[in-house]
Amino acid sequence: MESVLIIDDEADIRDILAYNLKKEGFSVSTASNGKDGIAIARAEKPDLIILDVMMPEMDGIEVCEVLRNDETTKHIRICFLTARSEDYSQIAGLDAGADDYVTKPIKPRVLISRIKAVLRRNTNLETSEQDEKPKELQIDREKYLVLKNGEPIHLPRKEFELLALLASKPEKVFDRDFILESVWGLGVIVGDRTIDVHVRKLRGKIGDDYIKTVKGVGYKFSYHDD
């Protein structure tokens, strides 16, 4: 059973989300403030945290940064839930290490779909974590860092998520819809060429030979020998 921790200072929000998540089969814990939420996260290590941004004393950005800097909690998926929709707030949340960002009000069913997509994304990215990787290109999921022949390549978040997804299963063809859902999430509206643009940028940074285009379907990742 997958577990979710809800950290929100509004009791009605916690109750509504907990009720709907339990109906979907999740194990749910709640906290009304950031400090309690951090303590519960460290003790229970949930699969995902729904984290409100605007909270008294310790806001969600601070909570996220604490969790990301803690060895025991840095792997937990974090989904920000907030009434704030300004671009700077979203950027701050994602820069702090959040995996998704949704704004209130949101229908519980939609939020649950987003949560499932984030959890599925986590599984996909970690599927081959233990596989031996060629020395020429290494992907460090924890540090959001790519090494090519030992030299670091720093990628923007979405470029890294796209590369990590494709490289999680070398030679597997990922169709465009799956890529959009896994990397950008459900309900996020992006242009038809978004994936193509990100692939082009990745090829310019890591080399043209790693990401293969499968016409009419999507993309796959292939390791190669220099």
N, C-alpha and C positions, 0 to 999 in steps of 0.2 A: 504494500500500500504506500503510495507516494504521500509525502507530508508537506504541508504548507503552513508557514507562519505569517500571520497578519499583524502588522504593526501600524496602528492608526489611533489617533486620539479621539475619534468619534465613535461612540459605542454602537450607534445604529448601523454605521458602515461595517464595523467588525461583525456584528450579528448577522447582517444580510449576507455578507460574503461567506462567513463560516457556514451558515445554513446551506447555501447553494453548493459550496465545495464539498461538504459532507454528503450531500445528495449524490454527488458525482463520484463518491468513493474515496475522497481524500481524507487523510488524517489532518486535523486542524488544531493549531495552537494560536493564541492571540496575546497581544501586548498593547497597552494603552500609551506607551511612551518609548522613546528610543533606548534609554538605558535598560529597561526591562527587556526590550526586544533583543538587544545584544546578548544579554545574559541567557535568554531562552535559546537563541541561535547557537550559542557556544555549547549549551548543554544538550540540545536535541538534534542539532545539525539537520534541519529540514531540507527537503529537496529544493524548495523555492520559498522566497520571502516576498510578500506583497507589502510594499513600504510606502507610506504616505510621506510626501515631501514636507508639507507645512505642519509642523508639530512644535509645541512650546519646549523651551529649554534646549532640546537637541533635535535639530531637524533631520529630515531623511537623508540629505546629502552627507551630513556628518556621520550618520549611522552607517551608510553605505561605505564610506571611506574607512571607517573603523573595521568593518567586516572584511573588506578587501585587503586590509593590511594585517589581518590575523590569519596565521597558518591554518587554524582549525576551521575557519569559516569562509576563506577566500574562494572556495569552489562553489558555494551555494548560489543558485540562480536568484537574481533580484529583479522584481518588476515594480517600477514606481507607479503609484496611483495618486493622482493629485488633481485639484481643481485648477491649477495653474497651467496655462497652455502657451505661455510666451516661449519663443524660441530659445532665449537665453537660459530658461529654466530647464528645458529639455536637454540642451547641450551640457549644462552643468551636471544633470543627472547621469547622462551617458558617459561623460568624462570621469565621473566618480566611480564608474564600473558597473552601472546598471545594464541588464540584458534587454529590457524593454521598458516602454514608457507609455502609459495610457492616462487619459484625462477624464475626470468626473464631469457630468454623470455618464456612466457606462452601464449597459444592461449586463446583469450577472452572466448570462449565457455567452455574451461576447467576450467578457473578461476571462471566463473559463476556457474559451477557445484559444485566447491569447496565451494563457498559462500553459495549456497543453502543447502549444506550438513551441514555447520557450523550453519546456522540459524535453520535448522531442528533439529540438535543436541541440540541446546539451548531450543527449544520448548519441546523436549522429556524430558530433564533433569528437567525442571521446571513444568511439567504437574501436579505433585502431591506435589508441594512445600507447598501448604496450608494444605495438609492432615496431620492428627495427626499421629505422629510416636511413636512407642513404646520407652520407656525410655532406653531399653537395648542397642539399636544401633541408633545413630542419625548421619545424614549426613549434614554437614554444607557446602553448595555449595559455598558460598562466600569466606570462609576461606580455602577451600580445606582440610577440617578436618573431621575426623570420631571420634565420641565418643562412646565408649562401656562401659556401666555402669558408665558413667561420666569420664572415663579415655580416653585421646586423643590417637588416632592412626594416625600417619602421614604417608600418602601414596604417592608414586611417582605419577606424574600427570596422566599417562595412567591408572594406577590401580584405581585411584580415579574416573576418567571419566567412566571407565567400571562399577565400583560399582554404581555410581550415575545413570547411564543409566538403569541398571537392577532394581535398587530400585525405580526408578521413577514410575514404574507400577508393584507393587508386584503381583506375580503369573502369569504375562504375560510372555509367552515364546518368547524370542528374538532369531531370527535365526542368524546364524554365519555371513552371508553377511551383514545383517543390523548392527550388532555389529561392524564389521570392518569398514563400511562406517561411522557410527556415531562417533566412538571413534578415528579411525586412519585417516579417510578422504579418499576421492576419489584420485586415482592416487598414493597412498602410497603403496609401495610393502613391504609386511611383510610375514613371513613364515606361513605355514599352521597351525603350533602349537602355534602361538603367543597368541591367545585367551586362549588356554588351560594353557599355562605357567602363564599368568596373573591371571587366575582364581585360579590356584594352590597356587600362592603367596598370593592372597587375603584370601583364606581359611585358610592359615597358620597364618594370622594376625587377622582376625575377627572371625574365627571359621568355622567349616566344614558345619554347618547346614543352613547357609543363602543362598548360591548359589547352586541351584539344576541343575544337568545335565539332559537334555532331549535328549536322544540318537537319533542321526540322524537329529536333528533340531538345538539345541543350548542350551541356559541357561535361567533360570528364578530365581527370587529372592523371598525368602519367609521369613517373620518375624516368630519368634517362641518364645515360652515362656520358660524361663530358669527353 
